[in-house]
Amino acid sequence: MANTKNESVANKDSSQRTDAPPAPPDGGWGWVVTFSSFMVSFLVDGVCFTFGLLFTEFLEYFGESKGKTSLLGSVLNGAYLSLGPVVAAFCNRFGCRRVAIAGGITAFLGFFLCSFSPNLDVMIFLYGFVGGAGFGFMYLPSIVMVGYYFEKKRAFATGIAVCGSGIGGFVFAPLTAFLLEKFSWKGTLWILSALVLNGVVFVQAFRPLHKKEKTESKCSKKIQSKDETLKPFSALDLELCEKHPIYKCRSVEAMHASNGKQDSVVRLAQSQDISKLNDVRLRHERNHSDTLKPLERKDIFYSGSLKNIPHTVETGTNGNRSSMHSLSRNMDVDVESADSDENACSKVASSLASSFDFSLLKSPTFIIYGLSCFLCMFGFFIPFNFLPDLAKDLKLEKTQGALLISIIGVSNTLARLLVGFITDRPWANSLVINNLALMIGGVTTFAVPFYNSFAILVIYSIVFGASIAAFVSLRSIIMVELMGIEKLTNAFGLVVLCQGLSSFIGSPIAGSLSDKTGTYNITFYLAGVTMFMAGALCVPLRRVARWEGLQTTVIQAEIREDEPEQSPMLNDKTQ
């Protein structure tokens, strides 16, 4: 009888012990994380955006076609983007800091070793695949960590972090031009690889947040008796007592309190040893499952302020409405299922699988937006890669070609801040801003062959930098508005995959067309058309999302109406 009561107390005690994820601090060490993320963006995009300056050097040294030589930049950017879901899975298993450190070392090795490449093929592998993979493993953890440390101030903190991208382009363009003039492309890559290695220092700041255990136990109260005061015990003590025969109970006494309530009290022998077992077990559990994982939060890729998410968000893909009151609960997966005794490979595989939801491919809303992102990224890197060489064809100085990339970087930074400020206003329409920016950027890029002076190219660089800033800043916000916060992680994974594939093929196709025509005219025509189409495709997107949500609601209503009709038949068959 006493044992039964003890078990009930133990069960009650264990049921009241929960692992509660800590609230993001919204400050403190989070600002150090924000600065570190800023520096990672500064290094990664600074190198990626200035490939066009190295492109002319690679053309002369290897003597290959523009199409094949441009594979260096396209593979670098494509690997960097398309590895996003894989990196998220590794972050889930090994933590953001370890993954980012591995990425920094990998990128350093890729850029340093590629300077010894005997031919362009080896160069593509080392500079493109190895360097791009390293950048991918550095960049995603830096963005994820800002989302961990901020909630109320997330839009502001994320804005600071991603501004490193534009400032990196602004600084690295003249720096790369200077290094090329002094040390040739090989010496330049040695110095750039050393700068990239400094990213390992910055990512040391990515401290993981730990889950805090809340314990509410009535058994922790001291119970007084005539002879002695009994030491408090917990359910874990009872469990250890049962599992380890050496720790047997000497006596079990039932005490009847004056208020009529009965409590069973167990006096455990050698309680100090059991406490040691407690500590060992709890340390093991904390080391195993106390670190928050990226994919546990469904809003981790959301770059805007969480206060801007409506009280109820209607998802276009399934018609469900998720309340903000339940959002915090839905952000965290079940701890026990996440920390099952799987090996490392299976955990990475399961995390990777959870980031994809191919049922989204049945959604017209997602297909249209995914195609828009694909088209935009097709032309995204073409100006970065070919504008310096175009400036050379126009008899401009190398420093002027580098200055154009710097201007794109400055414009990109300022536009990100402006877009973030505007979209935080209740009257702002993120989708309209995105569409206008892409269409304006597409028209101005299409007209690049008609620009015959440095001043006009400067104006174009300002407009282009602002247009791509709006696209990058609004991706996650638009996905939440159209498909809901519950689908953000899955949609983001597929969209990034599309963008990576598009980046792989965009510049090589554009370079091949330039080889055949002998000019860059068709190259910029193609980039302009794809960017304009990316914006035009999204014009009816909100109406499509409403129609899809209405269709889903009608189907669900019909299913609910059919359920009562089936019930009597089932009852008759049962009888």
C-alpha positions as CSV (number, residue, x, y, z in Angstrom):
1,M,0.0,0.0,0.0
2,A,2.8,2.4,0.9
3,N,4.6,1.5,-2.2
4,T,1.6,2.3,-4.3
5,K,1.3,5.7,-2.7
6,N,5.0,6.3,-3.2
7,E,4.7,5.5,-6.9
8,S,1.8,7.9,-7.2
9,V,3.7,10.7,-5.5
10,A,6.7,9.9,-7.7
11,N,4.6,10.1,-10.9
12,K,3.0,13.3,-9.8
13,D,6.5,14.7,-9.0
14,S,7.9,13.7,-12.4
15,S,4.9,15.1,-14.2
16,Q,5.5,18.4,-12.7
17,R,9.1,18.6,-13.8
18,T,9.2,20.2,-17.3
19,D,12.0,21.4,-19.6
20,A,11.2,25.0,-20.3
21,P,13.1,26.8,-23.0
22,P,14.4,30.1,-21.8
23,A,13.1,33.3,-23.2
24,P,15.4,35.0,-25.6
25,P,17.4,37.6,-23.6
26,D,16.8,40.4,-26.2
27,G,20.1,42.0,-25.2
28,G,23.1,41.3,-23.1
29,W,25.4,38.7,-24.7
30,G,23.0,38.8,-27.7
31,W,24.6,42.0,-28.9
32,V,28.0,40.3,-28.9
33,V,26.3,37.5,-31.0
34,T,24.9,40.2,-33.3
35,F,28.3,41.8,-33.8
36,S,29.8,38.4,-34.5
37,S,27.1,37.6,-37.1
38,F,27.7,41.0,-38.6
39,M,31.4,40.1,-39.1
40,V,30.6,36.7,-40.6
41,S,28.3,38.4,-43.1
42,F,31.0,40.9,-43.7
43,L,33.6,38.2,-44.6
44,V,31.4,35.8,-46.5
45,D,29.5,38.2,-48.7
46,G,32.5,40.5,-49.0
47,V,34.4,37.7,-50.8
48,C,31.4,36.5,-52.8
49,F,30.4,40.0,-54.1
50,T,33.9,40.9,-55.2
51,F,34.5,37.8,-57.4
52,G,34.0,39.9,-60.5
53,L,37.4,41.6,-59.8
54,L,39.1,38.2,-59.6
55,F,37.2,37.1,-62.7
56,T,39.2,39.2,-65.1
57,E,42.5,37.9,-63.6
58,F,41.3,34.2,-63.9
59,L,40.3,34.8,-67.5
60,E,43.8,36.0,-68.4
61,Y,45.7,33.4,-66.3
62,F,43.8,30.2,-67.3
63,G,42.8,31.3,-70.8
64,E,39.5,29.5,-70.6
65,S,36.1,30.7,-71.8
66,K,34.0,33.2,-69.8
67,G,31.3,30.6,-69.4
68,K,33.7,28.1,-67.8
69,T,35.6,30.6,-65.8
70,S,32.4,32.1,-64.3
71,L,31.8,28.6,-62.8
72,L,34.2,29.6,-60.1
73,G,31.8,32.3,-58.8
74,S,28.6,30.4,-59.5
75,V,29.7,27.2,-57.8
76,L,30.9,29.3,-54.8
77,N,27.5,31.0,-54.5
78,G,25.5,28.0,-55.3
79,A,27.2,25.7,-52.8
80,Y,26.9,28.5,-50.2
81,L,23.2,28.8,-50.7
82,S,22.0,25.3,-51.4
83,L,23.7,23.7,-48.4
84,G,21.4,25.7,-46.1
85,P,19.1,22.8,-45.1
86,V,22.1,20.5,-44.6
87,V,23.8,23.0,-42.4
88,A,20.7,23.4,-40.3
89,A,20.6,19.6,-39.8
90,F,24.3,19.7,-38.6
91,C,23.5,22.6,-36.3
92,N,20.7,20.5,-34.8
93,R,23.1,17.7,-34.0
94,F,26.4,19.4,-33.2
95,G,25.5,23.0,-32.3
96,C,25.9,26.3,-34.2
97,R,29.3,27.1,-32.8
98,R,31.0,23.9,-33.8
99,V,29.5,23.9,-37.3
100,A,30.5,27.5,-37.8
101,I,34.1,26.8,-36.7
102,A,34.3,23.8,-39.1
103,G,33.0,26.1,-41.8
104,G,35.6,28.8,-41.2
105,I,38.4,26.3,-41.3
106,T,37.0,24.6,-44.5
107,A,36.7,28.0,-46.3
108,F,40.2,28.9,-45.3
109,L,41.6,25.7,-46.7
110,G,39.6,26.0,-49.9
111,F,40.8,29.6,-50.7
112,F,44.4,29.0,-49.6
113,L,44.9,25.7,-51.5
114,C,43.2,26.9,-54.7
115,S,46.1,29.3,-55.3
116,F,48.2,26.2,-56.1
117,S,45.7,24.8,-58.7
118,P,47.4,23.6,-61.9
119,N,44.2,24.1,-63.9
120,L,40.7,25.6,-63.8
121,D,39.0,22.3,-63.0
122,V,40.9,21.9,-59.7
123,M,40.4,25.6,-59.1
124,I,36.6,25.2,-59.4
125,F,36.6,22.4,-56.9
126,L,38.7,24.1,-54.3
127,Y,37.5,27.7,-54.7
128,G,33.9,26.9,-55.6
129,F,32.9,23.7,-53.9
130,V,35.2,23.7,-50.8
131,G,35.1,27.4,-50.3
132,G,31.4,27.6,-50.9
133,A,30.7,24.8,-48.5
134,G,32.8,26.5,-45.8
135,F,30.8,29.7,-46.3
136,G,27.5,27.9,-46.1
137,F,28.6,26.3,-42.8
138,M,29.6,29.7,-41.4
139,Y,26.7,31.9,-42.6
140,L,23.6,30.0,-41.6
141,P,24.6,29.5,-37.9
142,S,25.3,33.3,-37.7
143,I,21.7,34.1,-38.7
144,V,20.2,31.4,-36.6
145,M,22.0,32.6,-33.4
146,V,20.6,36.1,-33.8
147,G,17.1,34.5,-33.9
148,Y,17.9,32.6,-30.7
149,Y,19.0,35.6,-28.7
150,F,16.3,38.1,-29.9
151,E,12.5,38.1,-30.1
152,K,11.1,41.6,-29.4
153,K,14.2,43.2,-30.9
154,R,14.8,40.6,-33.6
155,A,14.1,42.8,-36.6
156,F,16.6,45.4,-35.4
157,A,19.3,42.8,-34.4
158,T,18.9,40.9,-37.7
159,G,19.1,44.2,-39.6
160,I,22.4,45.0,-38.0
161,A,23.7,41.5,-38.7
162,V,22.8,41.3,-42.4
163,C,24.2,44.9,-43.0
164,G,27.6,43.2,-42.8
165,S,26.8,41.9,-46.3
166,G,26.6,45.3,-48.0
167,I,29.5,46.7,-45.9
168,G,31.6,43.7,-46.8
169,G,31.1,44.4,-50.5
170,F,31.9,48.1,-49.9
171,V,35.2,47.3,-48.1
172,F,36.4,44.2,-50.0
173,A,36.0,45.7,-53.5
174,P,38.7,48.3,-53.2
175,L,40.8,46.0,-50.9
176,T,40.7,43.2,-53.5
177,A,41.6,45.7,-56.3
178,F,44.6,46.9,-54.2
179,L,45.8,43.4,-53.4
180,L,45.5,42.3,-57.1
181,E,47.7,45.3,-58.1
182,K,50.3,44.5,-55.4
183,F,50.4,40.7,-55.0
184,S,48.7,39.2,-58.1
185,W,45.7,36.9,-57.7
186,K,47.6,34.2,-55.8
187,G,48.8,36.5,-53.1
188,T,45.4,38.1,-53.0
189,L,43.8,34.7,-52.2
190,W,46.3,34.0,-49.5
191,I,45.4,37.2,-47.8
192,L,41.7,36.8,-48.3
193,S,41.9,33.2,-46.9
194,A,43.7,34.6,-43.8
195,L,40.9,37.1,-43.3
196,V,38.3,34.4,-43.7
197,L,40.0,32.4,-41.0
198,N,39.4,35.2,-38.6
199,G,35.7,34.2,-38.8
200,V,36.6,31.3,-36.5
201,V,37.4,33.8,-33.8
202,F,34.1,35.6,-34.2
203,V,31.9,32.5,-34.1
204,Q,33.4,31.6,-30.7
205,A,30.7,34.0,-29.4
206,F,27.9,31.7,-30.5
207,R,27.1,30.4,-27.0
208,P,24.2,28.0,-27.1
209,L,21.1,28.7,-25.0
210,H,20.2,26.0,-22.5
211,K,16.8,24.7,-21.4
212,K,16.0,25.3,-17.8
213,E,14.3,22.7,-15.8
214,K,11.3,23.8,-13.7
215,T,10.6,21.5,-10.8
216,E,7.5,21.9,-8.6
217,S,7.4,19.2,-6.0
218,K,5.4,19.0,-2.9
219,C,7.8,16.3,-1.7
220,S,10.5,19.0,-1.2
221,K,8.9,20.2,2.0
222,K,10.4,19.1,5.2
223,I,8.3,16.8,7.3
224,Q,8.6,17.1,11.0
225,S,8.2,14.1,13.4
226,K,8.7,13.6,17.1
227,D,12.1,12.0,16.8
228,E,13.8,13.5,13.8
229,T,13.5,15.6,10.7
230,L,13.4,13.5,7.6
231,K,15.5,14.5,4.5
232,P,13.4,15.6,1.5
233,F,13.3,13.1,-1.3
234,S,12.3,13.3,-5.0
235,A,10.9,10.9,-7.5
236,L,14.3,10.5,-8.9
237,D,15.5,9.1,-5.6
238,L,12.7,6.5,-5.6
239,E,13.5,5.5,-9.1
240,L,17.2,5.1,-8.3
241,C,16.3,3.1,-5.2
242,E,14.3,0.7,-7.3
243,K,16.9,0.4,-10.1
244,H,19.9,-0.1,-7.8
245,P,19.2,-3.0,-5.2
246,I,22.2,-1.9,-3.1
247,Y,20.3,1.1,-2.0
248,K,17.4,-0.5,-0.2
249,C,14.9,1.3,2.1
250,R,15.4,0.5,5.7
251,S,11.9,1.4,6.8
252,V,8.6,2.7,5.5
253,E,6.4,4.6,7.8
254,A,3.0,5.9,7.2
255,M,2.2,9.1,9.0
256,H,-1.2,10.5,9.6
257,A,-1.3,14.3,9.7
258,S,-3.6,16.2,12.0
259,N,-5.6,17.6,9.0
260,G,-6.6,14.1,7.9
261,K,-4.4,13.9,4.9
262,Q,-2.1,10.9,4.6
263,D,1.5,11.1,3.2
264,S,3.9,8.2,2.7
265,V,7.4,9.0,3.8
266,V,10.4,7.0,2.8
267,R,13.6,7.1,4.7
268,L,16.4,6.2,2.2
269,A,19.6,4.6,3.4
270,Q,22.8,6.0,2.1
271,S,21.1,9.1,0.7
272,Q,24.4,10.8,0.0
273,D,25.3,8.1,-2.5
274,I,21.9,8.3,-4.1
275,S,22.4,12.1,-4.4
276,K,25.7,11.4,-6.2
277,L,23.8,9.2,-8.6
278,N,21.3,12.0,-9.0
279,D,24.0,14.4,-10.0
280,V,25.6,12.0,-12.5
281,R,22.3,11.2,-14.2
282,L,21.2,14.8,-14.3
283,R,24.5,16.0,-15.7
284,H,24.2,13.3,-18.4
285,E,20.7,14.4,-19.3
286,R,21.6,18.1,-19.4
287,N,24.6,17.4,-21.7
288,H,22.4,15.2,-23.9
289,S,19.3,17.4,-24.3
290,D,19.6,20.8,-22.8
291,T,20.8,22.7,-25.8
292,L,18.2,24.3,-28.0
293,K,18.2,23.2,-31.6
294,P,17.6,25.4,-34.7
295,L,14.7,23.5,-36.1
296,E,12.9,23.4,-32.8
297,R,11.8,27.0,-33.4
298,K,9.4,27.4,-36.3
299,D,10.1,31.1,-36.5
300,I,13.9,30.8,-36.5
301,F,14.3,32.1,-40.1
302,Y,11.8,34.9,-39.6
303,S,13.8,38.2,-40.0
304,G,11.0,40.6,-39.0
305,S,9.6,41.5,-35.6
306,L,7.3,38.8,-34.1
307,K,4.9,41.5,-33.0
308,N,4.0,42.0,-36.7
309,I,2.7,38.5,-37.0
310,P,-1.1,38.7,-36.9
311,H,-3.0,37.3,-33.9
312,T,-4.1,34.5,-36.2
313,V,-2.2,33.5,-39.3
314,E,-4.1,31.8,-42.0
315,T,-1.9,29.4,-43.9
316,G,-2.4,29.2,-47.6
317,T,-1.2,25.6,-47.9
318,N,-3.6,23.9,-45.5
319,G,-6.2,26.5,-44.4
320,N,-5.4,26.1,-40.7
321,R,-5.2,29.2,-38.4
322,S,-2.6,29.1,-35.7
323,S,-3.1,31.4,-32.8
324,M,-0.2,33.5,-31.4
325,H,-1.1,32.2,-28.0
326,S,-0.1,28.7,-29.2
327,L,2.8,29.9,-31.2
328,S,5.3,29.7,-28.3
329,R,4.2,26.1,-27.6
330,N,4.5,25.2,-31.3
331,M,8.0,26.6,-31.5
332,D,9.4,23.8,-29.5
333,V,9.3,20.1,-30.3
334,D,8.9,17.4,-27.8
335,V,12.2,17.0,-25.9
336,E,12.0,13.3,-25.5
337,S,11.4,12.7,-29.2
338,A,14.2,15.1,-30.1
339,D,16.7,13.4,-27.8
340,S,16.1,9.8,-28.5
341,D,19.0,7.4,-28.5
342,E,19.7,7.7,-32.2
343,N,23.2,7.8,-33.6
344,A,24.7,11.0,-35.1
345,C,24.0,10.1,-38.8
346,S,20.4,9.2,-38.2
347,K,19.8,12.4,-36.2
348,V,21.3,14.5,-39.0
349,A,19.2,12.7,-41.5
350,S,16.0,13.1,-39.5
351,S,16.7,16.8,-39.0
352,L,17.3,17.2,-42.7
353,A,14.1,15.4,-43.5
354,S,12.2,17.6,-41.1
355,S,13.3,20.8,-43.0
356,F,11.6,19.6,-46.2
357,D,7.9,19.3,-46.8
358,F,7.4,18.3,-50.4
359,S,3.6,18.7,-50.0
360,L,4.3,22.4,-50.5
361,L,4.9,21.5,-54.2
362,K,1.1,21.0,-54.4
363,S,0.5,24.6,-53.4
364,P,0.1,27.1,-56.2
365,T,1.2,29.9,-53.9
366,F,4.5,28.2,-53.0
367,I,5.2,27.2,-56.6
368,I,4.7,30.8,-57.9
369,Y,6.9,32.3,-55.1
370,G,9.5,29.6,-55.5
371,L,9.7,30.2,-59.3
372,S,10.0,33.9,-58.6
373,C,13.0,33.3,-56.3
374,F,14.6,31.0,-58.9
375,L,14.3,33.6,-61.6
376,C,15.6,36.4,-59.3
377,M,18.7,34.5,-58.3
378,F,19.4,33.5,-61.9
379,G,20.3,37.2,-62.6
380,F,21.3,38.2,-59.0
381,F,25.0,37.6,-59.3
382,I,25.4,38.5,-63.0
383,P,26.1,42.2,-62.3
384,F,28.5,41.4,-59.5
385,N,30.4,38.9,-61.7
386,F,30.5,40.8,-65.0
387,L,30.2,44.5,-64.2
388,P,33.9,45.0,-63.5
389,D,34.8,43.4,-66.8
390,L,32.2,45.5,-68.6
391,A,33.8,48.6,-67.1
392,K,37.1,47.4,-68.5
393,D,35.6,47.0,-72.0
394,L,34.4,50.7,-71.6
395,K,38.0,51.7,-71.0
396,L,37.4,52.5,-67.4
397,E,40.1,52.1,-64.7
398,K,40.2,49.0,-62.6
399,T,39.6,51.1,-59.5
400,Q,36.4,52.4,-61.1
401,G,35.2,48.9,-61.7
402,A,35.9,48.1,-58.0
403,L,34.1,51.3,-57.0
404,L,30.9,50.2,-58.7
405,I,30.8,47.0,-56.5
406,S,31.5,49.2,-53.5
407,I,28.5,51.4,-54.4
408,I,26.3,48.4,-54.7
409,G,27.4,47.4,-51.2
410,V,26.6,50.8,-49.7
411,S,23.3,51.0,-51.4
412,N,22.4,47.5,-50.3
413,T,23.2,48.3,-46.7
414,L,21.2,51.5,-46.6
415,A,18.3,50.0,-48.5
416,R,18.0,47.1,-46.0
417,L,17.7,49.5,-43.1
418,L,15.1,51.5,-45.0
419,V,13.1,48.5,-46.0
420,G,13.2,47.2,-42.5
421,F,11.9,50.5,-41.2
422,I,9.1,50.7,-43.8
423,T,7.9,47.2,-43.4
424,D,7.6,47.6,-39.7
425,R,4.8,50.2,-40.3
426,P,1.3,48.7,-40.2
427,W,0.3,50.2,-43.5
428,A,3.3,48.7,-45.4
429,N,2.7,45.9,-48.0
430,S,5.8,43.7,-48.1
431,L,4.7,41.9,-51.3
432,V,4.2,45.2,-53.2
433,I,7.6,46.5,-52.1
434,N,9.3,43.3,-53.2
435,N,7.6,43.3,-56.6
436,L,8.3,47.0,-57.4
437,A,12.0,46.6,-56.3
438,L,12.5,43.5,-58.5
439,M,10.8,45.0,-61.6
440,I,12.7,48.3,-61.3
441,G,16.0,46.4,-60.8
442,G,15.2,44.2,-63.8
443,V,14.5,47.2,-66.1
444,T,17.6,49.0,-65.1
445,T,19.7,45.9,-65.5
446,F,18.2,45.3,-69.0
447,A,19.4,48.7,-70.0
448,V,23.0,48.3,-68.8
449,P,24.4,47.8,-72.4
450,F,23.1,51.4,-73.2
451,Y,25.1,52.9,-70.3
452,N,28.3,54.4,-71.8
453,S,29.7,56.5,-68.9
454,F,30.9,55.9,-65.4
455,A,28.4,58.3,-63.9
456,I,25.4,56.4,-65.3
457,L,26.9,53.1,-64.1
458,V,27.1,54.6,-60.6
459,I,23.4,55.5,-60.7
460,Y,22.7,51.9,-61.9
461,S,24.7,50.5,-59.0
462,I,22.7,52.4,-56.5
463,V,19.4,51.2,-57.9
464,F,20.5,47.6,-58.3
465,G,21.9,47.5,-54.8
466,A,18.6,48.8,-53.4
467,S,16.5,46.4,-55.4
468,I,18.3,43.2,-54.3
469,A,18.2,44.5,-50.7
470,A,14.4,44.5,-50.7
471,F,14.2,41.0,-52.2
472,V,16.6,39.5,-49.6
473,S,15.1,41.3,-46.6
474,L,11.5,40.4,-47.4
475,R,11.8,36.7,-48.2
476,S,10.9,35.2,-44.8
477,I,8.3,38.0,-44.1
478,I,6.5,37.3,-47.4
479,M,6.5,33.5,-46.8
480,V,5.0,34.0,-43.4
481,E,2.3,36.3,-44.8
482,L,1.4,33.8,-47.5
483,M,1.9,30.4,-45.9
484,G,2.0,31.0,-42.2
485,I,4.7,30.7,-39.5
486,E,4.1,27.0,-39.2
487,K,5.4,26.4,-42.7
488,L,8.3,28.9,-42.7
489,T,11.1,26.4,-42.0
490,N,9.9,23.9,-44.6
491,A,9.2,26.6,-47.2
492,F,12.5,28.4,-46.5
493,G,14.5,25.1,-47.0
494,L,12.9,24.5,-50.4
495,V,13.3,28.1,-51.5
496,V,17.0,28.2,-50.6
497,L,17.5,25.0,-52.5
498,C,15.9,26.6,-55.6
499,Q,18.0,29.7,-55.2
500,G,21.2,27.6,-54.9
501,L,20.4,25.7,-58.1
502,S,19.6,29.0,-59.9
503,S,22.9,30.5,-58.7
504,F,24.8,27.4,-60.0
505,I,23.5,27.9,-63.6
506,G,22.9,31.7,-63.9
507,S,26.4,33.1,-64.4
508,P,27.8,30.2,-66.6
509,I,24.9,30.5,-69.0
510,A,25.3,34.3,-69.1
511,G,29.1,33.9,-69.6
512,S,28.6,31.4,-72.4
513,L,26.2,33.8,-74.2
514,S,28.9,36.5,-73.9
515,D,31.5,34.1,-75.5
516,K,29.2,33.5,-78.5
517,T,28.2,37.1,-79.1
518,G,31.5,38.7,-78.1
519,T,29.8,41.3,-75.9
520,Y,28.0,41.5,-72.5
521,N,24.8,42.9,-74.1
522,I,22.9,39.6,-74.1
523,T,24.2,38.8,-70.6
524,F,22.6,41.9,-69.0
525,Y,19.5,41.5,-71.2
526,L,19.0,38.0,-69.7
527,A,19.6,39.2,-66.1
528,G,17.2,42.1,-66.6
529,V,14.4,39.9,-68.0
530,T,14.7,37.2,-65.3
531,M,14.6,39.8,-62.5
532,F,11.6,41.6,-64.0
533,M,9.7,38.3,-64.4
534,A,10.5,37.5,-60.8
535,G,8.7,40.6,-59.7
536,A,5.8,40.3,-62.2
537,L,5.1,36.7,-61.2
538,C,4.4,37.8,-57.6
539,V,1.8,40.5,-58.6
540,P,-1.2,38.2,-58.3
541,L,0.3,36.1,-55.5
542,R,-1.8,37.4,-52.6
543,R,-5.0,36.7,-54.6
544,V,-3.8,33.2,-55.4
545,A,-3.1,32.7,-51.7
546,R,-6.6,33.8,-50.7
547,W,-8.1,31.6,-53.4
548,E,-6.1,28.6,-52.2
549,G,-7.1,29.2,-48.6
550,L,-10.7,29.4,-49.6
551,Q,-10.6,26.2,-51.6
552,T,-9.0,24.4,-48.6
553,T,-11.6,25.7,-46.3
554,V,-14.4,24.5,-48.6
555,I,-12.9,21.0,-48.8
556,Q,-12.6,20.8,-45.0
557,A,-16.2,21.9,-44.6
558,E,-17.4,19.2,-47.0
559,I,-15.4,16.6,-45.1
560,R,-17.0,17.7,-41.8
561,E,-20.5,17.6,-43.3
562,D,-19.9,14.0,-44.5
563,E,-18.8,12.7,-41.1
564,P,-22.2,12.6,-39.4
565,E,-23.7,10.8,-42.3
566,Q,-21.2,8.0,-42.0
567,S,-21.6,7.6,-38.2
568,P,-25.1,5.8,-38.2
569,M,-23.9,3.3,-40.8
570,L,-20.9,2.5,-38.7
571,N,-23.1,2.1,-35.6
572,D,-25.5,-0.3,-37.4
573,K,-22.5,-2.4,-38.6
574,T,-21.2,-2.5,-35.0
575,Q,-24.5,-3.6,-33.6
